[in-house]
Amino acid sequence: HLVWSAAVVGVLVLPLISLFSPAVEIPIAAGAVRRMQLTVYATEPAAAARNAAPGVPLLMIWAGVAGALIARLACGLARVAAVTWTGAAADELAADVARGMGLRRQVRVRLSERVSMPTTWGLLRPAILLPATAREWTCDRLRIVVRHELGHVRRADWFTQLLAHIACAVYWFNPLVWFAARQIRKERELACDDGVLAGGIQGSEYAQHLVEIARGAAVLNEQFTMGVAMAQRSSLETRVLAMLDAGARREGVTRKLFAGAAMLTAAVVMPLASMKAPAQGSNGKVSGIVTDPSGGLIAGARVVLVNTEGRNKELTTTNGTGEYQFASVPPGRYTIEVRRAGFQLYTQSGIQVTGGSAVVQNAVLQVGKITETINIVGEGKAVRPAAMQNGRMRVGGALQASRMIHMERPVYPASAKARGVEGTVLMRAVIGRDGNILNLEVLNTDIDADLVTAAKDAVSKWRYEPTLLNGEPVEVVTEIEVNFTLAK
C-alpha cells in the first residue's frame, strides 16, 4: 500500500514541481530526429487531412472527462456526508476499541438504513458508517468490524483513496494510474486485515464474519464512491486466503520505512520534473526540394517564407542537394518565394501552417532573365554582411532616395562562432526624417538569439541622409539582411 500510494502522490506532484524546478533539456539524437522526419513524410497526406479538418482540441476533451470524474467524486462525497448527518449516532460502539488501539482521535459512528456494509470516510473528522442492523451483531463481530474501520482511520486510508481518485481524474487516459488506484484499494484492506489479526483475532473467525457481512451486502441501496468500504466482493477471495495464511507477516509500516519511502519518491520525482524534451512549441515545419525543369537539383537558391496573416518573414538557402527547411514556423497562412540567378521568380501562396504540421512544398524554377545582386562584404573571417535594399515608395514628384552615411558593422558573436552557428537575420526598420533608424524589428523567428542581438546592436546605430520628396524629408521603410557566415 505504501509503494502504490507513493506512486500516486508522485504523479500528482510531478507537474506542480516541474513548474518551479530548473529545466534540464534532454537532447534527441540526430538519428532519432531523422527517423521522425521520415515518418512525417510518409504520413503527410493523412496528416494534412487531419490538419485541414476542424476538430475538438485535445485540451477540451481532457478537461471534459476530468471534470466529469471530479463531479462524480463530488456527488459521492455529498451522498456520504448526507448519510452521516442523518444517521443515528452510536459513538459508544467504537469508544472502547479506539482506547484499546491507542487512538486518541474522536471518531463518529453513525447507523443508517442507507448503508449496507461498514464504511469509513473523512480526514479531520472521520466517521464510521454502519448498517442499521449493526445493533443486532454479536460483540465479537462488532469488535472486529470497528477495529478494522479504526485501522483505516489511523492509516488515513480515506485521504489516500481521495488522492487516487484525483489522480484517475487527472490522468484518466493512462491505464497505469487506474491500475495503481485498484492496487491501493486492494492493499489497504489487506493491511487493515493484518492489523485486526495482529490484535489476537483468529483468521478463521475473522474470515467467517467477513463473508457473512459481504453476503448481507449483496444488494446495495447506494454506492459511496468517497467511502472506504470494508467488504467489497471483488477482493474477498484474496483477503480470505491471506487471513488463513498462518505464516504471513503482519507488521505495520514503521516511521523509518515511511520516511525512506518519502525520500525515495522525492529522489525519483525531482529529476523527472526537471527533465524536459527540446521545446517543440505549437509551431510547424515547412520543407521541400528546389529543382530546374530537367529535374536537376538547385543549390544556393534563396527561399523566403512570408506570413500573409502576421509579421514574421523567414529566410533560408537550399543546400547542396537542393533541399531547404524551416524547422519552426509559427501557425498562419504563408506565401513562399524562391529566387536563383538565371531563373524566374517562383511564388506559391496559400500555404497553411498549423501547430505540429509538416508541410512539404517543392519548387521547380523556370529559366528566366539573369539578375544581379550587389553584396556589401565585410572584412574578416567571421562576418559577411549581406546586401541591403531599401524599401520603395510609390509616390509622384521629385524623389531623392536616402543614402547611408554611417554603417556600424556587426560583430560575429563569440558564442555563436564557438557553436558553429550561421544564419541570416532579416530586419525591417523605418528611416526617420532625421536619418536615424526607427522601429527596428526582426522578421524571421527561426534564428539564433545571439546573431539577432549582434545584428540589432549594429543596425540600430546606422545613419542615413533622409529621403526627400519634393525637397521635404519623409519616412521610408527598409528591409535589411545581415548574413553571418563562418569562413570555410
C-alpha positions as CSV (number, residue, x, y, z in Angstrom):
1,H,0.0,0.0,0.0
2,L,2.8,2.4,0.8
3,V,4.5,1.7,-2.6
4,W,1.4,2.3,-4.6
5,S,0.4,5.4,-2.6
6,A,3.8,6.9,-3.1
7,A,3.4,6.3,-6.9
8,V,0.1,8.1,-6.9
9,V,1.4,11.0,-4.9
10,G,4.4,11.2,-7.2
11,V,2.4,11.5,-10.4
12,L,0.2,14.2,-8.8
13,V,3.0,16.4,-7.6
14,L,5.1,15.9,-10.7
15,P,3.5,18.6,-12.9
16,L,3.5,21.0,-9.9
17,I,7.2,20.5,-9.2
18,S,8.1,20.9,-12.8
19,L,6.7,24.4,-12.8
20,F,9.4,25.5,-10.3
21,S,12.2,23.1,-10.9
22,P,15.1,24.1,-13.2
23,A,14.7,22.6,-16.7
24,V,17.2,20.0,-17.8
25,E,16.7,19.6,-21.6
26,I,17.0,16.1,-22.9
27,P,18.8,16.1,-26.3
28,I,17.5,13.9,-29.1
29,A,20.0,12.0,-31.2
30,A,20.3,13.0,-34.8
31,G,19.3,9.5,-35.9
32,A,16.1,9.7,-33.9
33,V,15.2,13.1,-35.5
34,R,15.9,11.7,-38.9
35,R,13.6,8.7,-38.3
36,M,10.9,11.1,-37.1
37,Q,11.2,13.2,-40.3
38,L,10.8,10.1,-42.4
39,T,7.7,9.1,-40.6
40,V,6.2,12.6,-41.1
41,Y,6.9,12.5,-44.8
42,A,5.4,9.0,-45.1
43,T,2.1,10.1,-43.4
44,E,2.0,13.5,-44.9
45,P,-1.4,13.1,-46.8
46,A,-3.1,11.8,-43.7
47,A,-1.6,14.5,-41.6
48,A,-2.7,17.2,-44.0
49,A,-6.2,15.8,-43.9
50,R,-6.3,15.8,-40.2
51,N,-5.0,19.4,-40.1
52,A,-7.5,20.6,-42.6
53,A,-10.5,19.1,-40.8
54,P,-11.7,21.2,-37.8
55,G,-11.9,19.2,-34.6
56,V,-12.2,19.5,-30.8
57,P,-8.9,20.4,-29.2
58,L,-7.4,17.7,-27.1
59,L,-7.3,20.0,-24.1
60,M,-11.1,20.4,-24.2
61,I,-11.5,16.6,-24.3
62,W,-9.2,16.1,-21.4
63,A,-10.9,18.8,-19.4
64,G,-14.4,17.4,-20.1
65,V,-13.6,13.9,-19.0
66,A,-11.6,15.1,-16.0
67,G,-14.4,17.4,-15.0
68,A,-17.0,14.6,-15.2
69,L,-14.9,12.4,-13.0
70,I,-14.4,15.2,-10.4
71,A,-18.1,15.9,-10.5
72,R,-18.7,12.2,-9.8
73,L,-16.4,12.4,-6.8
74,A,-18.2,15.5,-5.5
75,C,-21.6,13.7,-5.8
76,G,-20.2,10.7,-3.9
77,L,-18.9,13.0,-1.2
78,A,-22.3,14.8,-0.9
79,R,-24.1,11.4,-0.6
80,V,-21.9,10.0,2.1
81,A,-22.0,13.3,4.0
82,A,-25.8,13.3,3.9
83,V,-25.9,9.8,5.4
84,T,-23.5,10.9,8.1
85,W,-25.7,13.9,9.0
86,T,-29.0,12.0,9.0
87,G,-27.7,8.7,10.6
88,A,-28.3,7.7,14.2
89,A,-25.3,8.5,16.5
90,A,-23.7,5.4,18.1
91,D,-20.2,6.7,19.1
92,E,-20.1,4.4,22.1
93,L,-19.7,1.4,19.8
94,A,-16.2,2.5,18.9
95,A,-15.0,4.2,22.1
96,D,-13.7,1.1,23.9
97,V,-12.0,-0.3,20.8
98,A,-10.3,3.0,20.0
99,R,-8.9,3.3,23.5
100,G,-7.6,-0.2,23.3
101,M,-5.8,0.7,20.0
102,G,-4.3,3.8,21.5
103,L,-6.2,6.0,19.0
104,R,-6.8,9.4,20.6
105,R,-8.8,10.9,17.7
106,Q,-12.5,11.3,18.2
107,V,-14.3,9.1,15.7
108,R,-18.1,9.5,14.9
109,V,-20.1,6.3,14.4
110,R,-23.4,6.5,12.6
111,L,-26.1,3.9,11.9
112,S,-28.2,4.2,8.7
113,E,-30.5,2.0,6.6
114,R,-28.8,3.5,3.5
115,V,-25.6,1.7,4.4
116,S,-25.3,-2.0,3.6
117,M,-21.7,-2.5,4.7
118,P,-19.2,-0.8,7.1
119,T,-17.7,2.3,5.5
120,T,-15.2,4.9,6.7
121,W,-14.7,8.4,5.4
122,G,-13.2,11.8,6.5
123,L,-9.8,13.1,7.4
124,L,-10.1,15.8,10.0
125,R,-13.4,14.5,11.5
126,P,-13.5,10.8,10.5
127,A,-16.8,8.9,10.6
128,I,-17.6,5.2,10.6
129,L,-20.9,4.3,8.9
130,L,-22.6,1.0,9.9
131,P,-25.8,-0.7,8.7
132,A,-28.8,-0.2,10.9
133,T,-28.6,-3.9,11.7
134,A,-25.3,-3.5,13.4
135,R,-27.0,-3.2,16.8
136,E,-28.0,-6.9,16.3
137,W,-24.5,-8.0,15.7
138,T,-22.6,-10.1,18.2
139,C,-20.0,-8.4,20.4
140,D,-17.2,-10.3,18.6
141,R,-18.4,-9.2,15.1
142,L,-18.9,-5.6,16.2
143,R,-15.4,-5.5,17.8
144,I,-13.8,-6.9,14.6
145,V,-15.6,-4.5,12.3
146,V,-14.9,-1.5,14.4
147,R,-11.2,-2.5,14.8
148,H,-10.9,-2.8,11.0
149,E,-12.5,0.6,10.4
150,L,-10.4,2.3,13.0
151,G,-7.4,0.9,11.2
152,H,-8.5,2.9,8.2
153,V,-8.8,6.0,10.3
154,R,-5.4,5.6,11.9
155,R,-3.8,5.0,8.5
156,A,-5.7,7.9,6.8
157,D,-6.8,5.5,4.1
158,W,-9.7,7.7,3.1
159,F,-7.3,10.5,2.2
160,T,-5.1,8.1,0.2
161,Q,-8.2,7.0,-1.7
162,L,-9.1,10.6,-2.4
163,L,-5.7,11.2,-3.9
164,A,-6.1,8.1,-6.0
165,H,-9.5,9.3,-7.3
166,I,-8.0,12.7,-8.2
167,A,-5.1,11.0,-10.0
168,C,-7.5,8.9,-12.0
169,A,-9.4,12.1,-12.9
170,V,-6.3,14.0,-14.0
171,Y,-4.7,11.0,-15.8
172,W,-7.9,9.3,-17.0
173,F,-6.2,8.5,-20.3
174,N,-3.4,6.4,-18.6
175,P,-4.4,2.8,-17.7
176,L,-1.4,2.5,-15.3
177,V,-3.0,5.1,-13.0
178,W,-6.2,3.2,-12.8
179,F,-4.3,0.1,-12.1
180,A,-2.5,1.8,-9.3
181,A,-5.8,3.0,-7.8
182,R,-7.1,-0.5,-7.9
183,Q,-4.0,-1.9,-6.1
184,I,-4.3,0.8,-3.4
185,R,-7.9,-0.4,-2.7
186,K,-6.8,-4.0,-2.5
187,E,-3.7,-3.4,-0.4
188,R,-5.4,-1.1,2.1
189,E,-7.9,-3.8,3.0
190,L,-5.2,-6.4,3.4
191,A,-3.2,-4.0,5.6
192,C,-6.2,-3.4,7.9
193,D,-6.9,-7.1,8.0
194,D,-3.4,-7.6,9.2
195,G,-4.0,-5.1,11.9
196,V,-7.1,-6.9,13.1
197,L,-5.3,-10.3,13.1
198,A,-2.3,-8.8,14.9
199,G,-4.7,-7.9,17.7
200,G,-5.3,-11.5,18.5
201,I,-8.3,-12.4,16.3
202,Q,-8.2,-15.9,14.7
203,G,-8.0,-15.8,11.0
204,S,-10.8,-18.4,10.5
205,E,-13.2,-16.4,12.8
206,Y,-12.4,-13.1,11.0
207,A,-12.9,-14.7,7.6
208,Q,-16.3,-16.1,8.7
209,H,-17.5,-12.7,9.8
210,L,-16.2,-11.0,6.7
211,V,-18.0,-13.5,4.4
212,E,-21.3,-13.0,6.3
213,I,-21.0,-9.2,6.1
214,A,-20.4,-9.4,2.3
215,R,-23.3,-11.8,1.9
216,G,-25.6,-9.4,3.7
217,A,-24.4,-6.6,1.4
218,A,-25.2,-8.4,-1.8
219,V,-27.7,-5.7,-2.8
220,L,-26.5,-2.2,-2.2
221,N,-29.1,0.6,-1.8
222,E,-26.5,3.2,-2.6
223,Q,-22.8,3.2,-3.6
224,F,-20.5,5.6,-1.9
225,T,-17.6,6.3,-4.1
226,M,-16.0,8.5,-1.4
227,G,-16.1,6.0,1.4
228,V,-13.8,3.1,2.3
229,A,-16.0,0.1,2.2
230,M,-15.0,-3.0,4.3
231,A,-16.3,-6.0,2.4
232,Q,-16.0,-5.4,-1.3
233,R,-16.8,-8.7,-3.0
234,S,-14.2,-8.2,-5.8
235,S,-11.3,-8.8,-3.4
236,L,-13.0,-11.1,-0.9
237,E,-11.3,-14.3,-2.0
238,T,-7.8,-12.8,-1.9
239,R,-8.4,-11.4,1.6
240,V,-9.8,-14.7,3.0
241,L,-6.8,-16.6,1.7
242,A,-4.5,-14.1,3.3
243,M,-6.3,-14.4,6.6
244,L,-5.9,-18.1,6.7
245,D,-2.2,-17.9,5.8
246,A,-0.6,-18.6,9.2
247,G,2.9,-17.8,8.0
248,A,2.2,-14.3,6.7
249,R,4.0,-11.3,8.2
250,R,1.5,-8.8,9.6
251,E,3.8,-6.0,10.9
252,G,2.8,-2.4,10.1
253,V,4.9,0.3,8.4
254,T,7.4,1.9,10.7
255,R,8.2,5.6,10.7
256,K,11.7,4.9,9.4
257,L,10.3,2.9,6.5
258,F,7.7,5.7,5.8
259,A,10.4,8.3,5.8
260,G,12.6,6.2,3.5
261,A,9.7,5.7,1.0
262,A,9.1,9.5,1.0
263,M,12.8,10.2,0.4
264,L,12.9,7.6,-2.4
265,T,9.8,9.1,-4.0
266,A,11.3,12.6,-3.9
267,A,14.6,11.2,-5.4
268,V,12.6,9.8,-8.4
269,V,10.1,12.7,-8.9
270,M,12.6,15.6,-8.6
271,P,14.8,14.6,-11.6
272,L,11.7,13.6,-13.7
273,A,10.2,17.0,-13.0
274,S,13.3,18.7,-14.3
275,M,13.6,16.7,-17.5
276,K,12.1,18.4,-20.5
277,A,12.3,17.5,-24.1
278,P,13.5,20.1,-26.5
279,A,10.8,22.7,-26.9
280,Q,8.6,22.0,-29.9
281,G,6.0,24.6,-29.1
282,S,3.0,24.8,-31.3
283,N,4.9,25.7,-34.5
284,G,5.0,23.7,-37.7
285,K,7.7,22.9,-40.3
286,V,8.0,23.7,-44.0
287,S,10.5,22.0,-46.2
288,G,11.0,20.9,-49.8
289,I,13.3,20.5,-52.8
290,V,14.1,23.0,-55.5
291,T,14.8,21.7,-59.0
292,D,15.1,23.0,-62.5
293,P,12.8,21.9,-65.4
294,S,15.1,18.9,-66.1
295,G,14.9,17.7,-62.6
296,G,18.3,18.9,-61.6
297,L,18.8,19.9,-58.0
298,I,19.4,23.7,-57.5
299,A,21.8,24.6,-54.7
300,G,22.1,28.1,-53.2
301,A,18.5,29.1,-54.1
302,R,17.1,31.8,-51.8
303,V,13.8,30.8,-50.2
304,V,11.7,33.3,-48.4
305,L,8.5,32.4,-46.4
306,V,6.2,35.4,-45.8
307,N,3.3,35.2,-43.3
308,T,0.4,36.9,-45.0
309,E,-1.6,37.0,-41.7
310,G,1.2,38.2,-39.5
311,R,4.6,39.9,-39.4
312,N,7.1,37.2,-39.4
313,K,9.2,36.5,-42.5
314,E,11.6,33.5,-42.7
315,L,14.6,33.2,-44.9
316,T,16.9,30.3,-45.8
317,T,19.0,28.9,-48.7
318,T,18.9,25.5,-50.3
319,N,21.8,23.1,-49.5
320,G,24.0,21.2,-52.0
321,T,21.2,18.7,-52.7
322,G,18.6,21.4,-53.4
323,E,16.8,20.9,-50.0
324,Y,15.5,23.7,-47.7
325,Q,13.8,23.6,-44.4
326,F,12.1,26.0,-42.0
327,A,12.1,23.9,-38.8
328,S,10.0,26.2,-36.5
329,V,7.3,28.2,-38.3
330,P,4.5,30.0,-36.3
331,P,1.0,28.9,-37.4
332,G,-0.5,31.0,-40.2
333,R,-1.0,31.3,-44.0
334,Y,2.2,31.8,-45.9
335,T,3.5,32.7,-49.3
336,I,6.8,31.2,-50.4
337,E,9.2,32.8,-52.8
338,V,12.2,31.1,-54.4
339,R,14.9,33.0,-56.2
340,R,18.0,31.9,-58.0
341,A,20.2,33.9,-60.5
342,G,19.2,32.9,-64.1
343,F,15.8,31.6,-63.2
344,Q,12.4,33.2,-62.9
345,L,10.9,34.0,-59.5
346,Y,8.9,31.1,-58.1
347,T,5.9,32.1,-55.9
348,Q,3.3,29.9,-54.2
349,S,0.7,31.4,-51.9
350,G,-2.0,29.9,-49.6
351,I,0.4,27.6,-47.7
352,Q,-1.3,26.8,-44.4
353,V,0.9,26.0,-41.4
354,T,-0.6,24.7,-38.2
355,G,0.9,23.6,-34.9
356,G,2.8,20.4,-35.3
357,S,2.2,20.2,-39.0
358,A,4.9,19.3,-41.6
359,V,4.3,21.0,-44.9
360,V,6.2,19.8,-48.0
361,Q,6.4,22.4,-50.8
362,N,8.7,21.6,-53.7
363,A,9.6,24.2,-56.3
364,V,10.5,23.9,-60.0
365,L,12.3,27.0,-61.2
366,Q,11.9,28.1,-64.9
367,V,14.7,29.6,-66.9
368,G,14.5,33.4,-66.9
369,K,16.5,36.5,-67.2
370,I,19.8,36.8,-65.5
371,T,19.7,39.2,-62.5
372,E,22.5,40.6,-60.4
373,T,22.7,41.1,-56.7
374,I,25.1,43.6,-55.1
375,N,26.6,42.5,-51.8
376,I,28.5,44.6,-49.2
377,V,31.1,42.2,-47.9
378,G,32.7,43.0,-44.5
379,E,36.4,42.3,-43.7
380,G,37.4,39.4,-41.5
381,K,36.6,35.7,-41.5
382,A,33.6,35.7,-39.2
383,V,31.2,38.4,-40.6
384,R,29.9,38.9,-44.1
385,P,27.1,41.5,-44.0
386,A,24.7,41.0,-46.9
387,A,23.3,43.3,-49.4
388,M,20.9,46.0,-48.1
389,Q,18.0,47.1,-50.2
390,N,15.8,50.0,-49.2
391,G,12.1,49.6,-49.5
392,R,10.4,51.6,-52.3
393,M,7.6,54.1,-52.0
394,R,5.1,54.6,-54.8
395,V,5.0,58.4,-54.9
396,G,4.9,61.1,-57.5
397,G,7.1,64.1,-57.9
398,A,10.8,64.6,-57.3
399,L,12.1,61.8,-55.1
400,Q,15.7,61.8,-53.7
401,A,16.5,58.4,-52.2
402,S,18.2,58.1,-48.8
403,R,21.9,57.4,-48.6
404,M,23.8,55.7,-45.8
405,I,26.4,58.0,-44.2
406,H,27.4,55.7,-41.3
407,M,27.3,51.9,-41.0
408,E,28.3,50.0,-37.9
409,R,29.4,46.6,-38.9
410,P,28.0,43.7,-36.9
411,V,30.5,41.7,-34.9
412,Y,30.2,37.9,-35.1
413,P,29.2,36.7,-31.5
414,A,31.9,34.6,-30.0
415,S,29.4,32.2,-28.5
416,A,27.9,31.6,-32.0
417,K,31.3,31.0,-33.5
418,A,32.1,28.5,-30.8
419,R,28.9,26.6,-31.6
420,G,29.4,26.8,-35.3
421,V,26.1,28.7,-35.8
422,E,25.4,30.6,-39.1
423,G,22.3,32.3,-40.3
424,T,20.7,35.4,-41.8
425,V,18.9,38.0,-39.7
426,L,16.1,39.7,-41.7
427,M,15.0,43.0,-40.2
428,R,12.6,45.8,-41.0
429,A,13.0,49.4,-39.9
430,V,11.9,52.9,-40.7
431,I,14.5,55.6,-41.8
432,G,13.2,58.7,-40.0
433,R,13.1,62.2,-41.2
434,D,16.4,62.8,-39.4
435,G,18.0,59.8,-40.9
436,N,18.0,57.7,-37.8
437,I,16.8,54.1,-37.6
438,L,13.3,53.7,-36.0
439,N,11.1,50.8,-35.1
440,L,13.8,48.2,-35.8
441,E,12.3,44.6,-35.7
442,V,13.4,41.2,-36.7
443,L,11.1,39.4,-39.2
444,N,12.4,35.8,-39.1
445,T,11.9,33.7,-36.0
446,D,14.0,30.6,-36.6
447,I,17.3,32.3,-36.0
448,D,19.9,32.1,-33.2
449,A,19.3,34.8,-30.5
450,D,23.0,35.8,-30.3
451,L,23.0,36.6,-34.0
452,V,19.8,38.6,-33.6
453,T,21.3,40.7,-30.8
454,A,24.5,41.3,-32.7
455,A,22.7,42.4,-35.8
456,K,20.3,44.7,-34.0
457,D,23.0,46.3,-31.9
458,A,24.9,47.3,-35.1
459,V,22.0,48.3,-37.4
460,S,20.4,50.5,-34.7
461,K,23.5,52.7,-34.9
462,W,23.3,53.3,-38.7
463,R,22.7,56.8,-40.0
464,Y,21.3,58.0,-43.4
465,E,20.7,61.1,-45.3
466,P,16.9,61.2,-45.2
467,T,14.7,60.6,-48.2
468,L,13.5,63.8,-49.8
469,L,10.2,64.1,-51.5
470,N,9.8,67.4,-53.3
471,G,12.5,68.7,-51.1
472,E,10.9,67.6,-47.8
473,P,12.3,64.7,-45.6
474,V,9.9,61.7,-45.4
475,E,10.0,58.4,-43.5
476,V,10.6,55.3,-45.6
477,V,10.5,51.6,-44.7
478,T,13.6,49.5,-45.4
479,E,14.4,45.8,-45.1
480,I,17.9,44.8,-44.0
481,E,19.6,41.5,-44.1
482,V,22.7,40.6,-42.1
483,N,24.4,37.3,-43.1
484,F,26.6,35.6,-40.5
485,T,28.8,33.1,-42.3
486,L,31.8,31.3,-40.9
487,A,34.9,31.1,-43.1
488,K,35.3,27.6,-44.6
